[in-house]
């Protein structure tokens, strides 16, 4: 896992925000899938904040654990 500047990885990625995130802003994360990794960023600082880079397997495990409660 690593954190890197948004400017290095933004090109060509399609970012998604959770459907649980309201349209009024607030505390949300955005996710984009790369070839071998998943990128996660804070929607409030999407253009300037850090981006978390996680392997696809680790992301799948995180989502499964989160869904299980």
CHARMM-style PDB file with segment names, atoms N, HN, CA, C and O in Angstrom:
ATOM      1  N   UNK     1       0.846  -1.157   0.000  1.00  0.00      PROA
ATOM      2  CA  UNK     1       0.000   0.000   0.000  1.00  0.00      PROA
ATOM      3  C   UNK     1       0.898   1.228   0.000  1.00  0.00      PROA
ATOM      4  O   UNK     1       1.963   1.229   0.616  1.00  0.00      PROA
ATOM      5  N   UNK     2       0.457   2.281  -0.700  1.00  0.00      PROA
ATOM      6  HN  UNK     2      -0.409   2.280  -1.201  1.00  0.00      PROA
ATOM      7  CA  UNK     2       1.248   3.504  -0.710  1.00  0.00      PROA
ATOM      8  C   UNK     2       0.346   4.709  -0.890  1.00  0.00      PROA
ATOM      9  O   UNK     2      -0.803   4.584  -1.315  1.00  0.00      PROA
ATOM     10  N   UNK     3       0.867   5.853  -0.568  1.00  0.00      PROA
ATOM     11  HN  UNK     3       1.800   5.954  -0.222  1.00  0.00      PROA
ATOM     12  CA  UNK     3       0.171   7.117  -0.775  1.00  0.00      PROA
ATOM     13  C   UNK     3       1.030   7.945  -1.718  1.00  0.00      PROA
ATOM     14  O   UNK     3       2.242   8.048  -1.532  1.00  0.00      PROA
ATOM     15  N   UNK     4       0.401   8.534  -2.729  1.00  0.00      PROA
ATOM     16  HN  UNK     4      -0.584   8.451  -2.880  1.00  0.00      PROA
ATOM     17  CA  UNK     4       1.153   9.350  -3.681  1.00  0.00      PROA
ATOM     18  C   UNK     4       0.309  10.530  -4.120  1.00  0.00      PROA
ATOM     19  O   UNK     4      -0.907  10.533  -3.923  1.00  0.00      PROA
ATOM     20  N   UNK     5       0.934  11.526  -4.708  1.00  0.00      PROA
ATOM     21  HN  UNK     5       1.921  11.524  -4.868  1.00  0.00      PROA
ATOM     22  CA  UNK     5       0.232  12.733  -5.129  1.00  0.00      PROA
ATOM     23  C   UNK     5      -0.758  12.460  -6.240  1.00  0.00      PROA
ATOM     24  O   UNK     5      -0.494  11.654  -7.133  1.00  0.00      PROA
ATOM     25  N   UNK     6      -1.887  13.123  -6.188  1.00  0.00      PROA
ATOM     26  HN  UNK     6      -2.101  13.778  -5.463  1.00  0.00      PROA
ATOM     27  CA  UNK     6      -2.952  12.947  -7.176  1.00  0.00      PROA
ATOM     28  C   UNK     6      -2.464  13.251  -8.583  1.00  0.00      PROA
ATOM     29  O   UNK     6      -2.862  12.568  -9.527  1.00  0.00      PROA
ATOM     30  N   UNK     7      -1.625  14.243  -8.749  1.00  0.00      PROA
ATOM     31  HN  UNK     7      -1.302  14.799  -7.982  1.00  0.00      PROA
ATOM     32  CA  UNK     7      -1.200  14.645 -10.087  1.00  0.00      PROA
ATOM     33  C   UNK     7      -0.470  13.531 -10.827  1.00  0.00      PROA
ATOM     34  O   UNK     7      -0.387  13.556 -12.055  1.00  0.00      PROA
ATOM     35  N   UNK     8       0.052  12.568 -10.103  1.00  0.00      PROA
ATOM     36  HN  UNK     8      -0.015  12.549  -9.105  1.00  0.00      PROA
ATOM     37  CA  UNK     8       0.800  11.494 -10.747  1.00  0.00      PROA
ATOM     38  C   UNK     8      -0.092  10.415 -11.342  1.00  0.00      PROA
ATOM     39  O   UNK     8       0.362   9.668 -12.209  1.00  0.00      PROA
ATOM     40  N   UNK     9      -1.341  10.307 -10.909  1.00  0.00      PROA
ATOM     41  HN  UNK     9      -1.709  10.914 -10.205  1.00  0.00      PROA
ATOM     42  CA  UNK     9      -2.154   9.163 -11.332  1.00  0.00      PROA
ATOM     43  C   UNK     9      -3.527   9.513 -11.867  1.00  0.00      PROA
ATOM     44  O   UNK     9      -4.280   8.607 -12.225  1.00  0.00      PROA
ATOM     45  N   UNK    10      -3.884  10.771 -11.936  1.00  0.00      PROA
ATOM     46  HN  UNK    10      -3.272  11.507 -11.646  1.00  0.00      PROA
ATOM     47  CA  UNK    10      -5.237  11.153 -12.305  1.00  0.00      PROA
ATOM     48  C   UNK    10      -5.585  10.833 -13.758  1.00  0.00      PROA
ATOM     49  O   UNK    10      -6.720  10.447 -14.040  1.00  0.00      PROA
ATOM     50  N   UNK    11      -4.658  10.979 -14.668  1.00  0.00      PROA
ATOM     51  HN  UNK    11      -3.736  11.292 -14.439  1.00  0.00      PROA
ATOM     52  CA  UNK    11      -4.944  10.812 -16.088  1.00  0.00      PROA
ATOM     53  C   UNK    11      -5.504   9.437 -16.400  1.00  0.00      PROA
ATOM     54  O   UNK    11      -4.923   8.413 -16.040  1.00  0.00      PROA
ATOM     55  N   UNK    12      -6.648   9.432 -17.078  1.00  0.00      PROA
ATOM     56  HN  UNK    12      -7.120  10.264 -17.370  1.00  0.00      PROA
ATOM     57  CA  UNK    12      -7.241   8.193 -17.553  1.00  0.00      PROA
ATOM     58  C   UNK    12      -8.050   7.413 -16.529  1.00  0.00      PROA
ATOM     59  O   UNK    12      -8.609   6.370 -16.867  1.00  0.00      PROA
ATOM     60  N   UNK    13      -8.131   7.880 -15.295  1.00  0.00      PROA
ATOM     61  HN  UNK    13      -7.677   8.727 -15.020  1.00  0.00      PROA
ATOM     62  CA  UNK    13      -8.908   7.167 -14.288  1.00  0.00      PROA
ATOM     63  C   UNK    13     -10.319   7.727 -14.223  1.00  0.00      PROA
ATOM     64  O   UNK    13     -10.529   8.931 -14.371  1.00  0.00      PROA
ATOM     65  N   UNK    14     -11.279   6.846 -14.001  1.00  0.00      PROA
ATOM     66  HN  UNK    14     -11.109   5.868 -13.881  1.00  0.00      PROA
ATOM     67  CA  UNK    14     -12.662   7.269 -13.816  1.00  0.00      PROA
ATOM     68  C   UNK    14     -13.007   7.076 -12.350  1.00  0.00      PROA
ATOM     69  O   UNK    14     -13.031   5.949 -11.857  1.00  0.00      PROA
ATOM     70  N   UNK    15     -13.271   8.161 -11.659  1.00  0.00      PROA
ATOM     71  HN  UNK    15     -13.251   9.077 -12.060  1.00  0.00      PROA
ATOM     72  CA  UNK    15     -13.514   8.144 -10.224  1.00  0.00      PROA
ATOM     73  C   UNK    15     -15.003   7.966  -9.942  1.00  0.00      PROA
ATOM     74  O   UNK    15     -15.852   8.519 -10.641  1.00  0.00      PROA
ATOM     75  N   UNK    16     -15.305   7.183  -8.902  1.00  0.00      PROA
ATOM     76  HN  UNK    16     -14.615   6.735  -8.334  1.00  0.00      PROA
ATOM     77  CA  UNK    16     -16.675   6.921  -8.481  1.00  0.00      PROA
ATOM     78  C   UNK    16     -16.835   7.277  -7.013  1.00  0.00      PROA
ATOM     79  O   UNK    16     -15.935   7.054  -6.203  1.00  0.00      PROA
ATOM     80  N   UNK    17     -17.993   7.832  -6.682  1.00  0.00      PROA
ATOM     81  HN  UNK    17     -18.724   8.013  -7.339  1.00  0.00      PROA
ATOM     82  CA  UNK    17     -18.313   8.139  -5.301  1.00  0.00      PROA
ATOM     83  C   UNK    17     -19.441   7.203  -4.867  1.00  0.00      PROA
ATOM     84  O   UNK    17     -20.314   6.873  -5.671  1.00  0.00      PROA
ATOM     85  N   UNK    18     -19.431   6.784  -3.635  1.00  0.00      PROA
ATOM     86  HN  UNK    18     -18.722   7.052  -2.983  1.00  0.00      PROA
ATOM     87  CA  UNK    18     -20.438   5.869  -3.113  1.00  0.00      PROA
ATOM     88  C   UNK    18     -21.840   6.438  -3.272  1.00  0.00      PROA
ATOM     89  O   UNK    18     -22.054   7.642  -3.126  1.00  0.00      PROA
ATOM     90  N   UNK    19     -22.789   5.560  -3.572  1.00  0.00      PROA
ATOM     91  HN  UNK    19     -22.615   4.582  -3.690  1.00  0.00      PROA
ATOM     92  CA  UNK    19     -24.188   5.983  -3.647  1.00  0.00      PROA
ATOM     93  C   UNK    19     -24.726   6.377  -2.274  1.00  0.00      PROA
ATOM     94  O   UNK    19     -25.765   7.030  -2.181  1.00  0.00      PROA
ATOM     95  N   UNK    20     -24.026   5.984  -1.206  1.00  0.00      PROA
ATOM     96  HN  UNK    20     -23.182   5.453  -1.282  1.00  0.00      PROA
ATOM     97  CA  UNK    20     -24.419   6.366   0.146  1.00  0.00      PROA
ATOM     98  C   UNK    20     -23.994   7.801   0.474  1.00  0.00      PROA
ATOM     99  O   UNK    20     -24.437   8.370   1.471  1.00  0.00      PROA
ATOM    100  N   UNK    21     -23.153   8.369  -0.351  1.00  0.00      PROA
ATOM    101  HN  UNK    21     -22.793   7.906  -1.162  1.00  0.00      PROA
ATOM    102  CA  UNK    21     -22.721   9.747  -0.163  1.00  0.00      PROA
ATOM    103  C   UNK    21     -23.789  10.659  -0.733  1.00  0.00      PROA
ATOM    104  O   UNK    21     -24.148  10.534  -1.904  1.00  0.00      PROA
ATOM    105  N   UNK    22     -24.293  11.559   0.061  1.00  0.00      PROA
ATOM    106  HN  UNK    22     -24.001  11.660   1.012  1.00  0.00      PROA
ATOM    107  CA  UNK    22     -25.320  12.475  -0.417  1.00  0.00      PROA
ATOM    108  C   UNK    22     -24.773  13.452  -1.436  1.00  0.00      PROA
ATOM    109  O   UNK    22     -23.562  13.541  -1.638  1.00  0.00      PROA
ATOM    110  N   UNK    23     -25.656  14.175  -2.066  1.00  0.00      PROA
ATOM    111  HN  UNK    23     -26.640  14.103  -1.901  1.00  0.00      PROA
ATOM    112  CA  UNK    23     -25.236  15.157  -3.069  1.00  0.00      PROA
ATOM    113  C   UNK    23     -24.770  16.467  -2.435  1.00  0.00      PROA
ATOM    114  O   UNK    23     -24.283  17.355  -3.135  1.00  0.00      PROA
ATOM    115  N   UNK    24     -24.915  16.589  -1.119  1.00  0.00      PROA
ATOM    116  HN  UNK    24     -25.310  15.867  -0.551  1.00  0.00      PROA
ATOM    117  CA  UNK    24     -24.551  17.819  -0.437  1.00  0.00      PROA
ATOM    118  C   UNK    24     -23.106  17.896  -0.004  1.00  0.00      PROA
ATOM    119  O   UNK    24     -22.757  18.777   0.782  1.00  0.00      PROA
ATOM    120  N   UNK    25     -22.249  17.007  -0.484  1.00  0.00      PROA
ATOM    121  HN  UNK    25     -22.533  16.292  -1.123  1.00  0.00      PROA
ATOM    122  CA  UNK    25     -20.842  17.030  -0.096  1.00  0.00      PROA
ATOM    123  C   UNK    25     -20.635  16.232   1.171  1.00  0.00      PROA
ATOM    124  O   UNK    25     -21.219  15.160   1.334  1.00  0.00      PROA
ATOM    125  N   UNK    26     -19.822  16.736   2.057  1.00  0.00      PROA
ATOM    126  HN  UNK    26     -19.349  17.606   1.924  1.00  0.00      PROA
ATOM    127  CA  UNK    26     -19.582  16.038   3.311  1.00  0.00      PROA
ATOM    128  C   UNK    26     -18.397  15.103   3.222  1.00  0.00      PROA
ATOM    129  O   UNK    26     -17.513  15.270   2.382  1.00  0.00      PROA
ATOM    130  N   UNK    27     -18.393  14.131   4.087  1.00  0.00      PROA
ATOM    131  HN  UNK    27     -19.112  13.996   4.769  1.00  0.00      PROA
ATOM    132  CA  UNK    27     -17.269  13.196   4.188  1.00  0.00      PROA
ATOM    133  C   UNK    27     -17.470  12.021   3.245  1.00  0.00      PROA
ATOM    134  O   UNK    27     -18.236  11.105   3.545  1.00  0.00      PROA
ATOM    135  N   UNK    28     -16.800  12.042   2.129  1.00  0.00      PROA
ATOM    136  HN  UNK    28     -16.178  12.786   1.885  1.00  0.00      PROA
ATOM    137  CA  UNK    28     -16.946  10.990   1.117  1.00  0.00      PROA
ATOM    138  C   UNK    28     -15.572  10.578   0.596  1.00  0.00      PROA
ATOM    139  O   UNK    28     -14.613  11.348   0.649  1.00  0.00      PROA
ATOM    140  N   UNK    29     -15.500   9.379   0.104  1.00  0.00      PROA
ATOM    141  HN  UNK    29     -16.278   8.753   0.061  1.00  0.00      PROA
ATOM    142  CA  UNK    29     -14.302   8.944  -0.600  1.00  0.00      PROA
ATOM    143  C   UNK    29     -14.682   8.627  -2.033  1.00  0.00      PROA
ATOM    144  O   UNK    29     -15.832   8.303  -2.331  1.00  0.00      PROA
ATOM    145  N   UNK    30     -13.707   8.724  -2.908  1.00  0.00      PROA
ATOM    146  HN  UNK    30     -12.773   8.987  -2.666  1.00  0.00      PROA
ATOM    147  CA  UNK    30     -13.880   8.357  -4.305  1.00  0.00      PROA
ATOM    148  C   UNK    30     -12.903   7.234  -4.609  1.00  0.00      PROA
ATOM    149  O   UNK    30     -11.813   7.165  -4.040  1.00  0.00      PROA
ATOM    150  N   UNK    31     -13.311   6.356  -5.518  1.00  0.00      PROA
ATOM    151  HN  UNK    31     -14.196   6.412  -5.981  1.00  0.00      PROA
ATOM    152  CA  UNK    31     -12.519   5.178  -5.858  1.00  0.00      PROA
ATOM    153  C   UNK    31     -12.368   5.106  -7.370  1.00  0.00      PROA
ATOM    154  O   UNK    31     -13.305   5.405  -8.109  1.00  0.00      PROA
ATOM    155  N   UNK    32     -11.187   4.709  -7.826  1.00  0.00      PROA
ATOM    156  HN  UNK    32     -10.425   4.466  -7.225  1.00  0.00      PROA
ATOM    157  CA  UNK    32     -10.940   4.479  -9.253  1.00  0.00      PROA
ATOM    158  C   UNK    32     -10.141   3.181  -9.392  1.00  0.00      PROA
ATOM    159  O   UNK    32      -9.215   2.925  -8.622  1.00  0.00      PROA
ATOM    160  N   UNK    33     -10.506   2.382 -10.368  1.00  0.00      PROA
ATOM    161  HN  UNK    33     -11.258   2.590 -10.993  1.00  0.00      PROA
ATOM    162  CA  UNK    33      -9.816   1.110 -10.594  1.00  0.00      PROA
ATOM    163  C   UNK    33      -8.770   1.266 -11.687  1.00  0.00      PROA
ATOM    164  O   UNK    33      -9.074   1.700 -12.798  1.00  0.00      PROA
ATOM    165  N   UNK    34      -7.536   0.907 -11.360  1.00  0.00      PROA
ATOM    166  HN  UNK    34      -7.288   0.555 -10.458  1.00  0.00      PROA
ATOM    167  CA  UNK    34      -6.461   0.854 -12.339  1.00  0.00      PROA
ATOM    168  C   UNK    34      -6.295  -0.584 -12.801  1.00  0.00      PROA
ATOM    169  O   UNK    34      -7.113  -1.439 -12.463  1.00  0.00      PROA
ATOM    170  N   UNK    35      -5.264  -0.859 -13.557  1.00  0.00      PROA
ATOM    171  HN  UNK    35      -4.600  -0.164 -13.832  1.00  0.00      PROA
ATOM    172  CA  UNK    35      -5.046  -2.219 -14.054  1.00  0.00      PROA
ATOM    173  C   UNK    35      -4.787  -3.213 -12.933  1.00  0.00      PROA
ATOM    174  O   UNK    35      -5.409  -4.275 -12.888  1.00  0.00      PROA
ATOM    175  N   UNK    36      -3.885  -2.881 -12.038  1.00  0.00      PROA
ATOM    176  HN  UNK    36      -3.380  -2.018 -12.074  1.00  0.00      PROA
ATOM    177  CA  UNK    36      -3.512  -3.802 -10.963  1.00  0.00      PROA
ATOM    178  C   UNK    36      -3.833  -3.288  -9.573  1.00  0.00      PROA
ATOM    179  O   UNK    36      -3.654  -4.001  -8.586  1.00  0.00      PROA
ATOM    180  N   UNK    37      -4.305  -2.061  -9.491  1.00  0.00      PROA
ATOM    181  HN  UNK    37      -4.450  -1.481 -10.293  1.00  0.00      PROA
ATOM    182  CA  UNK    37      -4.532  -1.436  -8.188  1.00  0.00      PROA
ATOM    183  C   UNK    37      -5.839  -0.659  -8.178  1.00  0.00      PROA
ATOM    184  O   UNK    37      -6.424  -0.368  -9.222  1.00  0.00      PROA
ATOM    185  N   UNK    38      -6.278  -0.335  -6.973  1.00  0.00      PROA
ATOM    186  HN  UNK    38      -5.803  -0.572  -6.126  1.00  0.00      PROA
ATOM    187  CA  UNK    38      -7.448   0.519  -6.767  1.00  0.00      PROA
ATOM    188  C   UNK    38      -6.957   1.775  -6.062  1.00  0.00      PROA
ATOM    189  O   UNK    38      -6.173   1.700  -5.116  1.00  0.00      PROA
ATOM    190  N   UNK    39      -7.421   2.928  -6.525  1.00  0.00      PROA
ATOM    191  HN  UNK    39      -8.058   2.989  -7.294  1.00  0.00      PROA
ATOM    192  CA  UNK    39      -7.031   4.203  -5.955  1.00  0.00      PROA
ATOM    193  C   UNK    39      -8.197   4.762  -5.139  1.00  0.00      PROA
ATOM    194  O   UNK    39      -9.353   4.663  -5.550  1.00  0.00      PROA
ATOM    195  N   UNK    40      -7.889   5.345  -3.989  1.00  0.00      PROA
ATOM    196  HN  UNK    40      -6.950   5.425  -3.654  1.00  0.00      PROA
ATOM    197  CA  UNK    40      -8.903   5.916  -3.098  1.00  0.00      PROA
ATOM    198  C   UNK    40      -8.453   7.319  -2.715  1.00  0.00      PROA
ATOM    199  O   UNK    40      -7.288   7.539  -2.384  1.00  0.00      PROA
ATOM    200  N   UNK    41      -9.388   8.270  -2.763  1.00  0.00      PROA
ATOM    201  HN  UNK    41     -10.334   8.091  -3.032  1.00  0.00      PROA
ATOM    202  CA  UNK    41      -9.069   9.645  -2.376  1.00  0.00      PROA
ATOM    203  C   UNK    41     -10.261  10.273  -1.659  1.00  0.00      PROA
ATOM    204  O   UNK    41     -11.389   9.793  -1.760  1.00  0.00      PROA
ATOM    205  N   UNK    42      -9.993  11.336  -0.946  1.00  0.00      PROA
ATOM    206  HN  UNK    42      -9.076  11.727  -0.864  1.00  0.00      PROA
ATOM    207  CA  UNK    42     -11.009  12.109  -0.246  1.00  0.00      PROA
ATOM    208  C   UNK    42     -11.667  13.042  -1.256  1.00  0.00      PROA
ATOM    209  O   UNK    42     -10.972  13.789  -1.945  1.00  0.00      PROA
ATOM    210  N   UNK    43     -12.979  13.011  -1.355  1.00  0.00      PROA
ATOM    211  HN  UNK    43     -13.543  12.404  -0.796  1.00  0.00      PROA
ATOM    212  CA  UNK    43     -13.666  13.841  -2.346  1.00  0.00      PROA
ATOM    213  C   UNK    43     -13.538  15.332  -2.056  1.00  0.00      PROA
ATOM    214  O   UNK    43     -13.664  16.146  -2.971  1.00  0.00      PROA
ATOM    215  N   UNK    44     -13.290  15.704  -0.803  1.00  0.00      PROA
ATOM    216  HN  UNK    44     -13.188  15.042  -0.060  1.00  0.00      PROA
ATOM    217  CA  UNK    44     -13.147  17.123  -0.462  1.00  0.00      PROA
ATOM    218  C   UNK    44     -11.835  17.703  -0.964  1.00  0.00      PROA
ATOM    219  O   UNK    44     -11.736  18.911  -1.175  1.00  0.00      PROA
ATOM    220  N   UNK    45     -10.827  16.863  -1.159  1.00  0.00      PROA
ATOM    221  HN  UNK    45     -10.907  15.881  -0.988  1.00  0.00      PROA
ATOM    222  CA  UNK    45      -9.522  17.325  -1.635  1.00  0.00      PROA
ATOM    223  C   UNK    45      -9.100  16.538  -2.883  1.00  0.00      PROA
ATOM    224  O   UNK    45      -7.930  16.193  -3.049  1.00  0.00      PROA
ATOM    225  N   UNK    46     -10.061  16.268  -3.739  1.00  0.00      PROA
ATOM    226  HN  UNK    46     -11.011  16.548  -3.604  1.00  0.00      PROA
ATOM    227  CA  UNK    46      -9.814  15.417  -4.903  1.00  0.00      PROA
ATOM    228  C   UNK    46      -8.707  15.941  -5.815  1.00  0.00      PROA
ATOM    229  O   UNK    46      -7.958  15.151  -6.391  1.00  0.00      PROA
ATOM    230  N   UNK    47      -8.596  17.246  -5.953  1.00  0.00      PROA
ATOM    231  HN  UNK    47      -9.205  17.888  -5.486  1.00  0.00      PROA
ATOM    232  CA  UNK    47      -7.601  17.808  -6.862  1.00  0.00      PROA
ATOM    233  C   UNK    47      -6.234  18.026  -6.235  1.00  0.00      PROA
ATOM    234  O   UNK    47      -5.243  18.189  -6.948  1.00  0.00      PROA
ATOM    235  N   UNK    48      -6.170  18.029  -4.904  1.00  0.00      PROA
ATOM    236  HN  UNK    48      -6.975  17.896  -4.325  1.00  0.00      PROA
ATOM    237  CA  UNK    48      -4.902  18.374  -4.280  1.00  0.00      PROA
ATOM    238  C   UNK    48      -4.444  17.419  -3.187  1.00  0.00      PROA
ATOM    239  O   UNK    48      -3.294  17.485  -2.754  1.00  0.00      PROA
ATOM    240  N   UNK    49      -5.314  16.545  -2.742  1.00  0.00      PROA
ATOM    241  HN  UNK    49      -6.249  16.491  -3.094  1.00  0.00      PROA
ATOM    242  CA  UNK    49      -4.975  15.672  -1.626  1.00  0.00      PROA
ATOM    243  C   UNK    49      -4.253  14.409  -2.044  1.00  0.00      PROA
ATOM    244  O   UNK    49      -4.071  14.144  -3.232  1.00  0.00      PROA
ATOM    245  N   UNK    50      -3.842  13.631  -1.053  1.00  0.00      PROA
ATOM    246  HN  UNK    50      -3.990  13.847  -0.087  1.00  0.00      PROA
ATOM    247  CA  UNK    50      -3.147  12.384  -1.343  1.00  0.00      PROA
ATOM    248  C   UNK    50      -4.099  11.314  -1.876  1.00  0.00      PROA
ATOM    249  O   UNK    50      -5.316  11.417  -1.725  1.00  0.00      PROA
ATOM    250  N   UNK    51      -3.533  10.308  -2.487  1.00  0.00      PROA
ATOM    251  HN  UNK    51      -2.544  10.224  -2.609  1.00  0.00      PROA
ATOM    252  CA  UNK    51      -4.289   9.184  -3.021  1.00  0.00      PROA
ATOM    253  C   UNK    51      -3.700   7.907  -2.439  1.00  0.00      PROA
ATOM    254  O   UNK    51      -2.486   7.705  -2.451  1.00  0.00      PROA
ATOM    255  N   UNK    52      -4.567   7.060  -1.936  1.00  0.00      PROA
ATOM    256  HN  UNK    52      -5.554   7.225  -1.926  1.00  0.00      PROA
ATOM    257  CA  UNK    52      -4.153   5.771  -1.405  1.00  0.00      PROA
ATOM    258  C   UNK    52      -4.197   4.753  -2.534  1.00  0.00      PROA
ATOM    259  O   UNK    52      -5.196   4.662  -3.248  1.00  0.00      PROA
ATOM    260  N   UNK    53      -3.138   3.996  -2.702  1.00  0.00      PROA
ATOM    261  HN  UNK    53      -2.326   4.070  -2.123  1.00  0.00      PROA
ATOM    262  CA  UNK    53      -3.064   2.971  -3.750  1.00  0.00      PROA
ATOM    263  C   UNK    53      -3.052   1.615  -3.069  1.00  0.00      PROA
ATOM    264  O   UNK    53      -2.189   1.342  -2.236  1.00  0.00      PROA
ATOM    265  N   UNK    54      -4.030   0.744  -3.429  1.00  0.00      PROA
ATOM    266  HN  UNK    54      -4.732   0.966  -4.106  1.00  0.00      PROA
ATOM    267  CA  UNK    54      -4.205  -0.561  -2.786  1.00  0.00      PROA
ATOM    268  C   UNK    54      -4.304  -1.633  -3.867  1.00  0.00      PROA
ATOM    269  O   UNK    54      -4.954  -1.422  -4.891  1.00  0.00      PROA
ATOM    270  N   UNK    55      -3.667  -2.771  -3.648  1.00  0.00      PROA
ATOM    271  HN  UNK    55      -3.139  -2.942  -2.817  1.00  0.00      PROA
ATOM    272  CA  UNK    55      -3.784  -3.882  -4.586  1.00  0.00      PROA
ATOM    273  C   UNK    55      -5.231  -4.345  -4.705  1.00  0.00      PROA
ATOM    274  O   UNK    55      -6.012  -4.202  -3.764  1.00  0.00      PROA
ATOM    275  N   UNK    56      -5.587  -4.900  -5.863  1.00  0.00      PROA
ATOM    276  HN  UNK    56      -4.953  -5.016  -6.627  1.00  0.00      PROA
ATOM    277  CA  UNK    56      -6.969  -5.344  -6.076  1.00  0.00      PROA
ATOM    278  C   UNK    56      -7.394  -6.414  -5.069  1.00  0.00      PROA
ATOM    279  O   UNK    56      -8.536  -6.405  -4.611  1.00  0.00      PROA
ATOM    280  N   UNK    57      -6.506  -7.320  -4.725  1.00  0.00      PROA
ATOM    281  HN  UNK    57      -5.578  -7.327  -5.098  1.00  0.00      PROA
ATOM    282  CA  UNK    57      -6.828  -8.362  -3.752  1.00  0.00      PROA
ATOM    283  C   UNK    57      -7.094  -7.791  -2.379  1.00  0.00      PROA
ATOM    284  O   UNK    57      -8.029  -8.209  -1.696  1.00  0.00      PROA
ATOM    285  N   UNK    58      -6.276  -6.837  -1.972  1.00  0.00      PROA
ATOM    286  HN  UNK    58      -5.516  -6.497  -2.527  1.00  0.00      PROA
ATOM    287  CA  UNK    58      -6.466  -6.184  -0.682  1.00  0.00      PROA
ATOM    288  C   UNK    58      -7.758  -5.385  -0.658  1.00  0.00      PROA
ATOM    289  O   UNK    58      -8.459  -5.356   0.353  1.00  0.00      PROA
ATOM    290  N   UNK    59      -8.072  -4.732  -1.779  1.00  0.00      PROA
ATOM    291  HN  UNK    59      -7.502  -4.755  -2.601  1.00  0.00      PROA
ATOM    292  CA  UNK    59      -9.316  -3.966  -1.860  1.00  0.00      PROA
ATOM    293  C   UNK    59     -10.518  -4.905  -1.754  1.00  0.00      PROA
ATOM    294  O   UNK    59     -11.473  -4.612  -1.033  1.00  0.00      PROA
ATOM    295  N   UNK    60     -10.474  -6.026  -2.465  1.00  0.00      PROA
ATOM    296  HN  UNK    60      -9.699  -6.264  -3.050  1.00  0.00      PROA
ATOM    297  CA  UNK    60     -11.580  -6.994  -2.414  1.00  0.00      PROA
ATOM    298  C   UNK    60     -11.774  -7.510  -0.990  1.00  0.00      PROA
ATOM    299  O   UNK    60     -12.908  -7.661  -0.535  1.00  0.00      PROA
ATOM    300  N   UNK    61     -10.679  -7.780  -0.287  1.00  0.00      PROA
ATOM    301  HN  UNK    61      -9.758  -7.657  -0.656  1.00  0.00      PROA
ATOM    302  CA  UNK    61     -10.775  -8.247   1.098  1.00  0.00      PROA
ATOM    303  C   UNK    61     -11.373  -7.152   1.987  1.00  0.00      PROA
ATOM    304  O   UNK    61     -12.205  -7.450   2.844  1.00  0.00      PROA
ATOM    305  N   UNK    62     -10.968  -5.903   1.802  1.00  0.00      PROA
ATOM    306  HN  UNK    62     -10.293  -5.661   1.106  1.00  0.00      PROA
ATOM    307  CA  UNK    62     -11.510  -4.789   2.573  1.00  0.00      PROA
ATOM    308  C   UNK    62     -13.016  -4.653   2.347  1.00  0.00      PROA
ATOM    309  O   UNK    62     -13.777  -4.499   3.302  1.00  0.00      PROA
ATOM    310  N   UNK    63     -13.442  -4.711   1.092  1.00  0.00      PROA
ATOM    311  HN  UNK    63     -12.823  -4.836   0.316  1.00  0.00      PROA
ATOM    312  CA  UNK    63     -14.869  -4.567   0.766  1.00  0.00      PROA
ATOM    313  C   UNK    63     -15.658  -5.724   1.378  1.00  0.00      PROA
ATOM    314  O   UNK    63     -16.740  -5.514   1.924  1.00  0.00      PROA
ATOM    315  N   UNK    64     -15.123  -6.944   1.290  1.00  0.00      PROA
ATOM    316  HN  UNK    64     -14.243  -7.114   0.845  1.00  0.00      PROA
ATOM    317  CA  UNK    64     -15.822  -8.104   1.846  1.00  0.00      PROA
ATOM    318  C   UNK    64     -15.968  -7.985   3.371  1.00  0.00      PROA
ATOM    319  O   UNK    64     -17.031  -8.279   3.917  1.00  0.00      PROA
ATOM    320  N   UNK    65     -14.917  -7.560   4.044  1.00  0.00      PROA
ATOM    321  HN  UNK    65     -14.053  -7.321   3.601  1.00  0.00      PROA
ATOM    322  CA  UNK    65     -14.988  -7.391   5.497  1.00  0.00      PROA
ATOM    323  C   UNK    65     -15.941  -6.271   5.890  1.00  0.00      PROA
ATOM    324  O   UNK    65     -16.662  -6.383   6.881  1.00  0.00      PROA
ATOM    325  N   UNK    66     -15.945  -5.198   5.120  1.00  0.00      PROA
ATOM    326  HN  UNK    66     -15.360  -5.107   4.314  1.00  0.00      PROA
ATOM    327  CA  UNK    66     -16.845  -4.086   5.394  1.00  0.00      PROA
ATOM    328  C   UNK    66     -18.298  -4.501   5.185  1.00  0.00      PROA
ATOM    329  O   UNK    66     -19.166  -4.160   5.989  1.00  0.00      PROA
ATOM    330  N   UNK    67     -18.559  -5.230   4.119  1.00  0.00      PROA
ATOM    331  HN  UNK    67     -17.854  -5.507   3.467  1.00  0.00      PROA
ATOM    332  CA  UNK    67     -19.922  -5.678   3.840  1.00  0.00      PROA
ATOM    333  C   UNK    67     -20.421  -6.663   4.899  1.00  0.00      PROA
ATOM    334  O   UNK    67     -21.615  -6.720   5.191  1.00  0.00      PROA
ATOM    335  N   UNK    68     -19.496  -7.435   5.471  1.00  0.00      PROA
ATOM    336  HN  UNK    68     -18.526  -7.389   5.234  1.00  0.00      PROA
ATOM    337  CA  UNK    68     -19.878  -8.420   6.490  1.00  0.00      PROA
ATOM    338  C   UNK    68     -20.197  -7.761   7.829  1.00  0.00      PROA
ATOM    339  O   UNK    68     -20.783  -8.392   8.710  1.00  0.00      PROA
ATOM    340  N   UNK    69     -19.817  -6.506   7.981  1.00  0.00      PROA
ATOM    341  HN  UNK    69     -19.342  -5.994   7.266  1.00  0.00      PROA
ATOM    342  CA  UNK    69     -20.130  -5.771   9.206  1.00  0.00      PROA
ATOM    343  C   UNK    69     -19.034  -5.839  10.157  1.00  0.00      PROA
ATOM    344  OT1 UNK    69     -19.126  -5.274  11.246  1.00  0.00      PROA
TER     345      UNK     69
END
